[in-house]
Every structure is written in C-alpha cells, then in structure tokens.
Amino acid sequence: MTSAIYWFRQDLRLHDNPSLLNAISQADTLLPVCTALDEQSSHWLNQRVGQHRRAFVAQAQISLRMSLLAKGSNLLILQGNAVSALIDTARRFNIKHVFCEEIAAPEEQAEVAALQAQGLTVVTHWQSSLLMPEQLPFRLEALPGVFSQFRNQLERAGCEPDQPMPAPALLPHCPLLPQQGIKTLHAIEPRSSFPYHESAFSGAESAALAHVQRYFQSDLPQRYKLTRNELIGSDYSTKFSPWLAIGALSPRQIHAELKAHEQSQGANDSTYWIWFELLWRDYFRFLHLQHEKQLYTASGLSSGTPSRSHNVGGFTRWCAGNTGEALVDAAMRELMASGYLSNRLRQLVASYLIHDLGGDYRAGAAWFEAQLLDYDVYSNQGNWLYIAGRGTDPRGGRRFNPEKQTREHDPDGHYRHMWGNL
C-alpha cells in the first residue's frame, strides 16, 4: 500500500493509539484527517452539538495538529458532513484506503458503511475499551446481563489490560496541505468544575497526560470514593471523562498510572473504585457490541411495551432549568453554562425527567449529547437506559428522590445558591 487516510474519530491522540500505529505500518504516504463537529439537528433538538463540546474538541484538534507537525506530518480538518468530506478528500488525493478506530454505535457504523459503498477500503480497529473483547473470559454473546456479574467474572479470571503503547516517533510522508485555521471558542464560565478555558483542563492530549500524572501523584485517589459524589470543584472526582470521551486519553494510560499509584501509596477502596468505574465504561461498550441498534429503541433492552407519551413542556422546562425543583434546576443551569455536571447530579436530573416529568429517556440523552463536554456515545446511552429501567439493571430503573438528594448533597444550599440564579 502506498497511500492512505488516517481518520481520527474519538481518538484525538498519538499515545496508545493502535489503530494509528497499524496505519503507519502499512502506508508509505499517510494523510491524517479529522472532522469538525457538524452543524446538525436531531429528532429531539435543533442543535445537536453545543458550544462547550465544540470548543473542547477544537482545542484537542489544535493540539493534535501541533503534535503531528512536530513529527513531520500534518492534520487536515474537514468541514461539513464527515462522509461527504472524506469521500471528496480521498478523490482529491487519489486515496483508496482509510484507517480509523471502530465505534460500535449505529450512526458511526453507518458512516463506515457509506464510505465502503463509495469504493473505499476502510480498516477499523477496536481500541476504546480498557480490556479488549478477546481478553474477556467469555464470548461477547455471553456477556452477563448485569454489571456486577460482568465485574465478578473479570476479577475472578484475573483479567488485566495490556500496557499502553508509546506515541510513534515519526509518521509517513504527508501530502502538502494548505494553511488551515480552526475557529476556537472559549469558555466564559469561571465556576465550572471542569474549567476547560484553563490550559490545564484544555482538550489537548498534553493536558490530559499531565492531569493524569498530577492526579495520581497526589493523595486524591486515596479518598476518591469518599468525595466522588460531591457537586463543586475540580478535585472531588478524577475528571478524566472529558479527555476519555474525545480520545485525548486512553483508559490503559489511566490504568497504568493507577497501578503505579497503588504501588507507591497503597491500594484501598477508593483506588479500587477507579478501576470499578473503568469497568463500567467497558461494560457499556461491550453492550453496544452485543446489542447494537436495539440500545437506541424506545424500549431499549426491556421486554415491556414502551410508553408512547413524552412530556414536551416538561422537557423544555427541564432543559432550561425551570422545573421548580431547586436542585434539579441548579444542575441544569450549570450544565448549560459550563458543559459539565457531577455524576450524582446527572443521575438526579435524568431520573427527574423520566420518573417525575414523564419525559422520553431518548430526549434526555439527546440533550446531554448536545451539552456535555464529556459526551460519550456508549456511556451516555448506557446510563440513560439504566436510569429509565430499559437497560441491564435488574431493579427496573432508578428514581432519585430530589428532597433526599438535596438533604444529603446540598444541605447548606451552597450549590443551589451558586447555580440557581443564572
């Protein structure tokens, strides 16, 4: 093979990128490309991607281009529809092969199929999970229907991920590209628990790697389980998820640093819980490999008949943070203002939309897709199904009592005061 495109999708990094290394090993000329987030709407929303995720991804793309330039390559940022732009680019450079990571979600799979239908050879590689499917102690068809069973089987079998791979030293020749700028957007919300307008929290791969090292060199992992349900600040949780979502960071890099931390500072329930959360992330990915499009239906994995109702007015008030439930409203306003929300509040607001307002879980999932910096197609869909009782939870859904959550997590009203009056 003489020439190929490498399409960066949700893997905006050079470190621990097996799909990229595979392309490098097979191509004499390699054109790295990525696609700017397309302006598009969905069934539920007019704007599918909000300003915060758009800005964060742009930061990652700028960083990736600089890293590629330092290694003798470059990065072409494609605008508009990804499939059309890739087909036009392949024709312009007379390229027949495209390498990229595999993403097991319906729209992302449809993109690959559309490229193949135009005569391109697309080589995909699964790489977004901590453990690879072939490392599991069972076939994917036998994936346990409950997370705890999945976790127990993995731990009994002693499953361990591979070590992360280094970044390539050099890349193949890259065709001459025109000068190209990226429109950057900046955060304006200084109170965010993930302040991506600061260099330490930008979408850059270098920022991600520095944060992982900084986090595990501190004592924060030793008390993660005790603080992870807090609502305000940059230190109560790991804050890995935004970089994981865009692929500026790989889960194997986190796991390697976690193990080094446990060797130097000791292992406890809190450090174990970081592993636990990484396994949840894997589980949602393997569910997609197993169930595919079924996860995106109204009934999800439930055998029951889905409700046909959707409270449009309630959904609109929920999105705007005007439901009248103070903690829910404060959370929804934080989400709009900053693109970030604590895990505890994500569960609360999802529960409130589904179980209190009678909203369709798919509408809530679409709003999170538009708003969240750390939107991840697998985890977003999996968590909404879980709360709605249409996933793998044997308890049939989770309703969070707003009054109880307020007493336990914002007893002094500090969070409600901070975000309740925007």
N, C-alpha and C positions, 0 to 999 in steps of 0.2 A: 504493500500500500504506500502510495506516495503522499497523498494529501487527505486531510480530514478536518472536520469541525469538532471542537470540544465545546459542548453546550453546558455551561454552568447553570444549574437549576436551583435546588435548595442545598447547594454545596459550595458556597462562596468562600472557598479556602484553598490553600495549597497543601497544608499539612494534612496527613491522614486522609488522603483522597485516592482510594484505589482505582476508581473509575478514570480519573485523570491520568494516573500512572499507566494504566492499561492503554490509553490513547497515545501517550508519549512513546510507549514501547513499540507501537505499530505504525506510526506515521512519521514520514520524513519532513513533511510540512504540516503544521497544526495551527488552525485558526481558532483561538479561544473567543467565544461569544457568550453573552448573557442577554436576557431580555428585560427591558424596563417594565415595571408593573403596568399592565394595560388598563386604560380607562374603559371600564365596562360595568354593566349593571347585572343584577340577578333577579330571580323571580320575586325576591323579598325587598330589595333595596335598589335605589337608583345609582348609588356609588358603592362599588364593591371593595375598593381599597382606599382607606383613609390616609390623611396626610402624615400621620406618625409612622406607619409601616412603610409608606413610600419614602419618607426621609431616611429611615433607618437602613432600608435596603440600598438606597443611593450611597450612603456612607460606606457600606460594605463593598459596593461595586467600585467606588473610587479607590478604596484601599487595595482591592484585588488587582485593579489595573496597575497601580504603582508597584505591587509585588511582582507582577508579570513583566513589567518593563525592566525591573532590576535583574531579571533572569533572561533578558534578551528576547522577550516576547511582547505581547500587547493584548488588549481586550477590546472587542467591538461590542458596543452597547446597541442592541437592536430595539427599535421603537415599534409600537403598534402590536398587532396580533402576532404572537410568538411563532405560530406555524407558518403564516404567510411570510414573515420576515426571514425565517430560517430557510424556506424554500428559495426566496429571492437571493439570499446570500450565497447559498450553495450553487445556484446557477451562475451568479456573477463571478464566483471564483472557480467554477468548474470542479466542484467537490461532490463526491457521491456518498461519502461516509460521515456519519455523525455519531459521536460518542457522548454518553450522558449517564447520569445516575438513574436508576429505576425508581419511580414513585408509584405506589400501588393504590392510587385514587382514581376515580373514573375520568375526570377531566384531564388529568395528567397522562393517563394511559391513552386517551383519545388523541392527544397531541402527537404521541409517538406513532400511533396508527395512521394519522393523517400524513405524517412525513413519509412513512413507508409506502403509503398509497401513491405518493408522487415519485416513487422510484428510488428514494434514498435508503441506504442501508443504515439502520440505527442499531448501535450496540449499546445496550443498557447494562448497568451493573448495580446490584443491590448493595447499599452501604450505609444507610441512615440509622440502623439499629446498633445497639451495643453488642449483642450477640447475633451472629449470622444464622439464618434459618437452618443451615446444615450443622450448626453446633448445638441445636436443641436435642434433648433426649427423646424426642418423639417427632413423628411426621406432622407437617402443618395441618393435615386433615384431622389429626387427633389433638389439636390444640385444646387444652382444657377450657371449658365454658365459664370458668370462674377464675379470677386473677389469683386468689390465694392458692388454688391447686397448681396453677402455672408456676408461681414462685416456688412452692414447695418442691415440685418436681425438678426444677432447675437447681435448687440448692442441694437436694439430695444427690443429684448426679454430679455435683461439683463443677458446674459449667462456669467457665471463665472466658472473658473476651480475649482476643488477640491484642498484642501491643500496638499502639498507634504507629503509623508509618511516617517517616520524615518527609518533608517537602522535597520536590525534585530540585536538584542542583541547577539544571538548565532545562530549557524546553526546546523542542524542534523549531526550525525556521518558521517564522510567522509572516504571512504576506504583508506587504506595505499597506497600512491603513491610514485614512485621512485623520486629521486632527478632529477630536470629538470631545465635546464637553458634556457634563452631567449636571442637570439642574438640581441644585441642593436646596432642601427645605430644612429649617431649623426649628427646634422645639422652642416654645415660648413659656412653658410651664415649669418654674423652678422648684415646685414642691414635689415633683414626681419621685416615686420610689425607684424608678429606673431612668435617671436623668441623661438621656442619650445625647443631649446637646453638649454634655461634657465629654472631653476626649477619652476619659477612662471608661465611658459607657457607650462610645460610638459603635457603629456596626462593623468596624474594622476587625479583621482577623487578629491583628496585633493587639488590639484592645481586649479581645476575647481571651487570648492566651495569657496576657498579663493579669487579667482579672482572676482566672483560674489559679494561677500561681499565687497571687496575693491572697486569695481566699483560703487556700489550703496551707499557706504558711502562717496563717493566723490561728486563733483558737475558736473561730466561729463554727467550724464543723463539729466541734465538741459539744455544742449546745443547739445544733440545728433543729432537732426535734422539739425542743422547748420553745423555740422562737418562730417556727415556720408559719404559725397561724396569726402572727401579728399583722398589722394593717399599714404601718407607716415606716418608711426608712429604707435604706439600701442594704442593710446588714441582716435583717431578720430572716431572709432566705438566701439561697445561693445566688440567685439572679443569673443563672446560666441559660434560662429558657429562650431569651431573645436571640442569642447567638446560635444556640442549637437550632432554632426554628429556621434561620436563614442559611444554616450550614457554615457559618464562620468558625464554628467549633464542632468537634466531633465528640460523641459520647465516650469513645475509647480514650480520648485525651483526658476527659474528666475522671474516668475510672482509674487511669494510671496515676494521676495526681492524688486521688483519694487513697489508693493503696500506699503511696509514699507517705502521705499524712498519717495514716494509721500505724505505719512502722515507726514513725518518729514521735508521734504524740499519743498513740494508743487508739484502739478501737472501742466504741461504745454504742449505745442505742442510737445516738444521733448520727454518727458516721454510717452506721448500718442503714439508717433511713434514707441517706443519699443514694445508696445502692438500690434501695427499695423503690425510690421514685424513678430511677433509671429503668428499672424493670417494668414499671407501669408504662413508661414511654414505649418500651419494646413491645409490650403486650398489645397496645393499640395498633402498632404497626403490623404485627402478625395477624391480628383480627382482620385487617384490610386484605392481607394476602389470602386469608381463608374465606372471607365472606364478600369481598369486593363491593359491587353496587348495592347489595342488599342493605348495607350500613347507611345508605342515603335515602331510603324509602321512608314513608310516613310511619310505618310500623317498626322499622329497624329489624332487630332480631326477635322481636316479640311475636308470639303466635296469635295474639289478640287482635281484634279489629281496631284500627286507629281511629281516634276521634276526627271528625271532619271539620270541627269548628276551630276557628282561630280568632282571638280577640284582637282585632286590628287596632281599635282605640287604645286598649291596654298596652299593646306592643309599642305604639307610638309614644305613649306617656313613659313607658319603661325606658325606651331608648333615650329620651330627653331628660330622664331623672326627675320626672314629675308624677310619681305614683302616689305620693302622700305617705309612703313608708320611709322614714328619715334615713335609715342606714342604707337601704337599697338605693335611694335617690342620690345620696352622697357618693356611693360607689359608682353609679352610672355616670355621674359628673366627673369623677376622677378619670374614668375610662376615656371619656370624650376629650378631656383636657390634656391627658398625658400619654394615652395609648397603653397604659399598664394598670393592672389591678392584682391585688393579692389573691392567692389561691382560695383562701377562705371566703372572700367576697365574691369571687367568680362562682363558687358553688351556691352561695346565698342568692345572688341575683338570677342565676339560672333557675334555681328552684322557685323563686318568686314568680318569674314569668310563666313557668309551666304549671305549677300547682296552685298558685294564688290568683293569677290573672287569666289562666286558661289559654295561654299562647302556644303556638306550634313550636316545638323544640327546634325545628329547622330554621325558623325565623331568627331565633336567638343565636343559633350557630352562625348564621349569615352576618348578624350584627357584630359578633366577636371577630369574624373574619375581617370585616371592614375596619375595626377599631384597634385590635391588639397588635402591638409591636411584635409579640412572640406568637403570632398565629401560626399554628402547625396543623396541617390538614388532618393528620391522624389523631393527634391528641384532642383537637377541638371537637371533631365528630364523636370520638370515643367518650369524652367527658359529658357532652350533651346527651348522648344516648343513655349514659349511666344515670344521670340525674332524672331523666324522663322515664326510666324504667323500660327502655327499649333496647338496652344493651345486654351485658352479661351479668349484671347484678342480680343475684337470686332473690333479693328483697323487693324487686319490682319498683324501683325508683326511690329517690331520696328527697324528702321535703325538709327544708331547713326552716325552723320557726324564727321569724325575724325578731320577735321580742327576746327570745332566749339568746340568739346570736348577739343582739345588742348588749344585753346584760353581761355576757361573757367576754366580748371582744372590744366593746367601746363603752365601758361603764361610766367613764367620766365625760363622754360626749366629745372628746378631743377630735376624733376623726370626723364626726358629723359636722362639727363646727368648721373644720378645715375645708371640707368639700361640699358643704350643704348650701352654700350661698353664692354660687357662681353666677 
